Amino acid sequence: MSDVSNGPGWWQASDGKWYPPEQQPNYEAPAAPQSSSAVPPQSSSPTAKPMSGFAFDMKRWSQAQRITAIASLVLLISLFLPWFTYKFTYGSVSVDGLWHGWMYLVLLLCLAIVVDLVAKAGFKVMPYKLPLPEEQLLLIATGINAVLTVLAFLLKPGGIGFSGIGWGFGSFVGLIAAIVAAFPTAAPAIKARRM
């Protein structure tokens, strides 16, 4: 408040005194200037694809993909469980499913299957393009996993006829999971081939 105006925007009230602009009725503060660190506006280019965020939704999977995802995850976990045990006089020793070196390929394929299906459930638009149709890739990956797992189950350490080595819990879980993971993708392919 002042007896004289102190610049633009000052106003005189009915009492004859001058008041600053911010004390005027219906005063609106000027907009703050935008800083240089502000996010630039999105381009409206027709070639730009909208990026969707990740929101996991299992409803995006078909029934076959659900079975394959869960069974592949179980197979992956089973590789770290005891697959073969050897009992001797003073105790026993066990090895996991990765004892056979080729089972690392099964580990990698299981990871790829699970990651791909989680991405499919999480993104409306996939962030990558597959070289083949997804059904074919799942058929190939689960088929390789099934064959290698059956071989790993049958070929116990020590060779055929070596006594004292038995199967552990993990080998049965892995064998069943590998077959269950392959079945939903293999069954339609076999049925289509017969027609």
C-alpha positions in Angstrom: 0.0 0.0 0.0 1.3 3.5 -0.9 0.1 7.0 -1.4 1.4 7.0 -5.0 1.6 4.4 -7.8 4.9 2.4 -7.8 4.7 1.1 -11.4 2.5 -0.7 -13.9 -0.2 -2.9 -12.5 -0.6 -0.9 -9.2 -4.2 0.1 -8.7 -6.1 2.7 -6.6 -8.7 1.6 -4.2 -11.8 3.5 -3.0 -9.8 4.7 0.0 -7.5 6.6 -2.3 -4.5 4.4 -1.6 -2.4 2.6 -4.2 -2.0 -1.2 -3.9 0.4 -3.7 -5.7 -1.1 -5.8 -8.5 -1.2 -9.1 -6.5 -3.7 -7.5 -4.0 -6.1 -6.7 -6.8 -9.4 -8.7 -6.8 -9.4 -11.4 -9.5 -5.6 -11.2 -9.8 -3.9 -14.0 -11.8 -0.2 -14.6 -11.4 1.8 -14.6 -14.7 2.8 -18.1 -15.9 6.2 -19.2 -14.9 8.7 -19.4 -17.8 9.5 -23.0 -18.9 13.0 -24.2 -18.0 15.3 -25.7 -20.6 15.1 -29.0 -18.8 11.5 -29.5 -19.6 10.5 -32.5 -21.6 10.1 -31.5 -25.3 6.7 -32.3 -26.8 6.2 -35.6 -28.5 6.7 -35.7 -32.3 3.5 -36.1 -34.3 5.4 -37.8 -37.1 3.2 -40.5 -38.7 6.2 -43.0 -38.7 6.7 -42.8 -34.9 5.2 -45.9 -33.2 3.6 -45.3 -29.8 5.5 -47.0 -27.0 3.3 -48.8 -24.7 4.3 -49.5 -21.1 4.7 -52.9 -19.6 1.5 -54.3 -17.9 1.6 -58.0 -17.3 -1.7 -59.7 -18.2 -1.9 -63.5 -18.5 -5.1 -63.1 -20.6 -3.0 -62.3 -23.6 -1.7 -65.9 -23.6 -3.6 -68.7 -25.3 -4.2 -71.9 -23.3 -1.3 -73.6 -25.0 1.0 -70.7 -24.2 0.0 -70.8 -20.6 0.9 -74.4 -20.4 4.2 -74.0 -22.2 5.2 -71.0 -20.1 4.5 -72.7 -16.7 6.0 -76.1 -17.8 9.1 -74.3 -19.2 9.6 -72.5 -15.9 9.2 -75.8 -14.0 11.8 -77.4 -16.3 14.1 -74.4 -15.7 13.9 -74.8 -12.0 14.3 -78.6 -12.2 17.7 -78.2 -13.7 19.0 -77.0 -10.4 17.5 -79.9 -8.4 19.2 -83.3 -7.9 18.9 -85.4 -11.1 21.2 -88.3 -10.3 22.2 -89.8 -6.9 25.0 -92.2 -6.0 24.7 -94.1 -2.8 27.8 -95.5 -1.1 28.6 -97.0 2.3 29.0 -93.7 4.1 26.3 -91.5 2.4 25.3 -90.3 -1.0 26.2 -87.8 -3.6 23.9 -86.0 -6.1 24.3 -83.9 -9.3 21.9 -81.5 -10.8 20.3 -81.5 -14.3 23.2 -79.5 -15.7 25.6 -82.4 -15.2 25.2 -83.2 -18.9 26.8 -80.2 -20.7 24.1 -80.0 -23.4 21.5 -79.2 -20.7 22.8 -75.7 -20.7 21.1 -75.4 -24.1 17.9 -76.4 -22.4 18.5 -73.8 -19.7 19.0 -71.1 -22.4 15.9 -72.2 -24.4 13.7 -72.2 -21.2 14.9 -68.7 -20.4 14.1 -67.5 -24.0 10.6 -69.1 -23.9 9.8 -67.6 -20.5 11.1 -64.2 -21.5 9.3 -64.2 -24.8 6.0 -65.2 -23.2 6.3 -62.7 -20.4 7.0 -60.0 -22.9 3.9 -61.1 -24.9 1.8 -60.9 -21.7 3.3 -57.5 -20.8 3.3 -55.5 -24.0 0.4 -54.8 -26.3 2.9 -54.3 -29.1 6.0 -56.5 -28.9 9.3 -54.4 -28.7 11.0 -56.8 -31.1 10.3 -58.9 -34.2 10.8 -62.6 -34.3 12.4 -64.2 -37.4 9.7 -66.9 -37.6 6.0 -67.1 -36.4 5.9 -67.5 -32.7 4.1 -70.9 -32.8 7.0 -72.3 -35.0 9.6 -71.0 -32.6 7.9 -72.4 -29.6 7.5 -75.8 -31.4 11.2 -75.9 -32.2 12.4 -74.7 -28.8 10.1 -77.0 -26.8 10.9 -80.0 -29.1 14.7 -79.5 -28.6 14.1 -79.3 -24.8 12.1 -82.5 -24.8 14.6 -84.5 -26.8 17.6 -83.3 -24.8 15.8 -83.8 -21.5 14.8 -87.4 -22.4 18.4 -88.1 -23.4 19.7 -86.6 -20.1 17.2 -88.7 -18.2 18.2 -92.0 -19.9 22.0 -91.4 -20.0 22.9 -91.6 -16.3 26.5 -90.7 -15.2 28.8 -93.7 -15.5 27.2 -95.0 -18.6 24.7 -97.8 -19.3 24.9 -100.7 -16.9 26.8 -98.8 -14.2 25.1 -99.7 -10.9 24.6 -97.6 -7.9 23.4 -94.4 -9.6 19.7 -93.6 -9.4 17.5 -90.9 -10.6 16.8 -88.0 -8.3 13.6 -86.0 -7.8 14.6 -83.3 -10.3 15.0 -85.7 -13.2 11.4 -86.8 -12.9 10.1 -83.3 -12.6 12.2 -82.1 -15.5 11.2 -85.0 -17.7 7.5 -84.4 -17.1 7.8 -80.6 -17.5 9.7 -81.0 -20.8 7.0 -83.3 -22.2 4.2 -81.1 -20.9 5.8 -77.9 -22.4 6.2 -79.5 -25.8 2.7 -81.1 -26.0 0.6 -78.0 -26.6 2.8 -76.9 -29.5 3.4 -80.3 -31.0 -0.2 -81.6 -30.9 -1.6 -79.1 -33.4 1.4 -79.5 -35.7 1.0 -83.3 -35.7 -2.8 -83.0 -36.3 -2.3 -80.6 -39.2 0.3 -83.0 -40.8 -2.2 -85.9 -40.7 -4.8 -84.0 -42.7 
